[in-house]
Amino acid sequence: MSTIVRIEGKTPGMSQLEGSVEHDRSLGAAVRARRRQLGLTQEDLAALAGCARRTVNAIEGGKETIRLSVLLDVLGALGLRLRVEPGRGGLVADA
């Protein structure tokens, strides 16, 4: 089943980051854009999220094997959340 992953901001002015993510690089680009919008360095974000700077760099670079719990910590530090929605097509017909 295909899914749409949506990143949503909890703060005003986040509309440019809302939208579907269909590739790891899109997710990384959204994380980078929000980090820069907040004026944070990768080191700053890593400290806030409780992870290593190289992990933030990997997420922003589109690495495919990031632990979900770490990704959620990074998104949370940025005031973002992850939502998964049914997409079009896939093995299961929409109800």
Residue frames as qw, qx, qy, qz and C-alpha x, y, z in Angstrom:
[[0.000, 0.890, 0.455, 0.000, 0.00, 0.00, 0.00],
 [0.392, 0.422, -0.051, 0.816, 1.41, 3.38, -0.84],
 [0.359, -0.745, -0.444, 0.346, 1.40, 6.00, 1.86],
 [0.206, 0.785, -0.012, 0.585, 1.84, 9.72, 2.07],
 [0.581, -0.383, -0.394, 0.601, 4.05, 11.03, 4.85],
 [0.032, 0.862, 0.183, 0.472, 3.26, 14.55, 5.94],
 [0.471, -0.132, -0.393, 0.779, 5.41, 16.83, 8.04],
 [0.154, -0.835, -0.374, -0.374, 3.47, 19.49, 9.86],
 [0.271, 0.283, -0.396, 0.831, 4.63, 22.43, 11.93],
 [0.342, -0.624, -0.660, 0.241, 3.16, 23.42, 15.26],
 [0.227, -0.547, -0.130, 0.795, 4.07, 27.07, 14.88],
 [0.422, 0.830, 0.190, -0.313, 2.85, 29.92, 12.66],
 [0.217, 0.803, -0.445, -0.333, 4.58, 30.33, 9.33],
 [0.480, -0.271, 0.825, 0.121, 5.07, 26.62, 8.73],
 [0.755, 0.491, 0.253, -0.352, 2.89, 26.34, 5.63],
 [0.464, 0.703, -0.496, -0.209, 5.91, 26.17, 3.33],
 [0.045, -0.391, 0.914, -0.101, 7.05, 22.98, 5.11],
 [0.675, 0.144, 0.588, -0.423, 3.70, 21.25, 5.06],
 [0.643, 0.485, -0.377, -0.457, 3.20, 18.72, 2.33],
 [0.993, -0.031, 0.099, -0.061, 3.76, 15.16, 1.34],
 [0.133, -0.690, 0.695, 0.152, 7.17, 13.53, 1.41],
 [0.951, 0.236, 0.003, -0.202, 7.66, 10.72, -1.03],
 [0.785, 0.371, -0.330, 0.370, 11.43, 10.36, -0.77],
 [0.693, -0.479, -0.254, 0.475, 14.00, 10.50, 2.02],
 [0.405, 0.117, 0.070, 0.904, 15.64, 13.54, 0.43],
 [0.213, -0.639, -0.331, -0.660, 12.35, 15.47, 0.65],
 [0.678, -0.662, -0.313, 0.066, 12.20, 14.70, 4.35],
 [0.662, -0.219, -0.068, 0.713, 15.80, 15.82, 4.77],
 [0.190, 0.394, 0.218, 0.872, 15.13, 19.03, 2.86],
 [0.417, -0.732, -0.341, -0.416, 12.17, 19.82, 5.13],
 [0.730, -0.547, -0.213, 0.350, 14.29, 19.22, 8.24],
 [0.536, 0.013, 0.063, 0.842, 17.07, 21.43, 6.88],
 [0.012, -0.578, -0.305, -0.757, 14.65, 24.20, 5.91],
 [0.553, -0.755, -0.300, -0.185, 13.03, 24.25, 9.36],
 [0.733, -0.374, -0.133, 0.553, 16.42, 24.15, 11.13],
 [0.379, 0.186, 0.144, 0.895, 17.61, 27.12, 9.08],
 [0.226, -0.699, -0.371, -0.568, 14.30, 28.94, 9.63],
 [0.656, -0.721, -0.219, 0.038, 14.95, 28.65, 13.36],
 [0.125, 0.882, -0.388, 0.236, 18.55, 29.82, 12.98],
 [0.805, -0.455, 0.379, -0.030, 19.98, 26.58, 14.34],
 [0.218, 0.580, -0.763, -0.187, 23.19, 24.84, 13.36],
 [0.794, 0.006, -0.587, -0.161, 23.29, 21.08, 12.98],
 [0.367, 0.115, -0.720, 0.577, 25.17, 21.00, 16.29],
 [0.325, -0.118, 0.324, -0.881, 22.41, 23.03, 17.98],
 [0.778, -0.023, -0.251, -0.576, 19.71, 20.73, 16.65],
 [0.680, 0.099, -0.715, 0.132, 21.64, 17.62, 17.66],
 [0.115, 0.118, -0.659, 0.734, 21.95, 18.94, 21.22],
 [0.521, -0.049, 0.156, -0.838, 18.22, 19.73, 21.39],
 [0.843, 0.076, -0.327, -0.420, 17.28, 16.31, 19.98],
 [0.692, -0.485, 0.519, -0.125, 19.79, 14.34, 22.04],
 [0.925, 0.270, 0.209, 0.165, 21.64, 12.87, 19.08],
 [0.572, -0.312, 0.316, 0.690, 24.94, 13.33, 17.28],
 [0.217, 0.671, -0.176, -0.687, 25.53, 16.06, 14.68],
 [0.014, 0.233, -0.849, -0.474, 26.33, 13.35, 12.14],
 [0.203, 0.411, 0.883, -0.103, 22.80, 11.99, 12.67],
 [0.256, 0.763, 0.241, -0.542, 21.26, 15.36, 11.82],
 [0.089, 0.564, -0.566, -0.595, 23.55, 15.52, 8.79],
 [0.130, 0.027, 0.963, 0.234, 22.44, 12.02, 7.73],
 [0.273, 0.614, 0.681, -0.291, 18.74, 12.92, 8.02],
 [0.222, 0.787, -0.034, -0.575, 19.23, 16.11, 6.03],
 [0.037, 0.471, -0.732, -0.491, 21.18, 14.14, 3.43],
 [0.772, 0.157, -0.246, -0.564, 18.35, 11.64, 2.93],
 [0.055, 0.286, -0.949, 0.118, 19.86, 8.61, 4.64],
 [0.657, -0.159, -0.496, -0.544, 17.34, 5.78, 4.44],
 [0.703, -0.188, -0.670, 0.147, 18.24, 3.90, 7.62],
 [0.066, -0.375, 0.412, -0.828, 17.57, 6.40, 10.41],
 [0.150, -0.309, -0.889, 0.304, 15.78, 4.99, 13.45],
 [0.179, -0.686, -0.517, -0.480, 12.23, 6.25, 13.66],
 [0.516, -0.735, -0.349, 0.269, 12.64, 7.20, 17.34],
 [0.460, -0.303, 0.100, 0.828, 15.65, 9.40, 16.48],
 [0.098, 0.363, 0.489, 0.787, 13.82, 11.00, 13.56],
 [0.333, -0.759, -0.519, -0.212, 10.85, 11.76, 15.83],
 [0.529, -0.609, -0.191, 0.559, 13.21, 13.35, 18.40],
 [0.329, -0.058, 0.280, 0.900, 14.72, 15.57, 15.70],
 [0.091, -0.538, -0.556, -0.627, 11.31, 16.55, 14.33],
 [0.449, -0.748, -0.478, 0.097, 10.06, 17.24, 17.85],
 [0.483, -0.435, -0.055, 0.758, 13.02, 19.52, 18.57],
 [0.139, 0.077, 0.396, 0.904, 12.05, 21.49, 15.45],
 [0.388, 0.296, 0.366, -0.793, 8.39, 21.74, 16.44],
 [0.520, 0.230, -0.567, -0.596, 7.40, 19.33, 13.68],
 [0.671, -0.065, 0.674, -0.304, 5.42, 16.12, 13.70],
 [0.112, 0.196, -0.853, -0.471, 5.16, 13.20, 11.32],
 [0.675, 0.221, 0.425, -0.562, 1.81, 11.93, 10.07],
 [0.094, -0.101, 0.897, 0.420, 1.28, 8.91, 7.79],
 [0.603, 0.350, 0.230, -0.680, -1.81, 8.84, 5.59],
 [0.715, 0.262, 0.635, 0.130, -3.13, 6.36, 3.05],
 [0.004, -0.451, 0.442, 0.776, -1.96, 7.15, -0.44],
 [0.727, 0.410, -0.107, -0.540, -3.34, 6.36, -3.85],
 [0.703, 0.365, -0.596, -0.133, -3.12, 2.87, -5.22],
 [0.231, -0.437, 0.794, -0.354, -1.46, 0.01, -3.41],
 [0.196, -0.006, -0.977, -0.086, -2.56, -3.49, -2.55],
 [0.004, 0.470, 0.792, -0.389, -5.56, -2.58, -0.43],
 [0.035, 0.586, 0.491, 0.644, -8.48, -0.76, -1.99],
 [0.071, -0.149, 0.319, -0.933, -9.60, 2.42, -0.28],
 [0.001, 0.431, 0.872, -0.234, -12.74, 1.90, 1.80]]
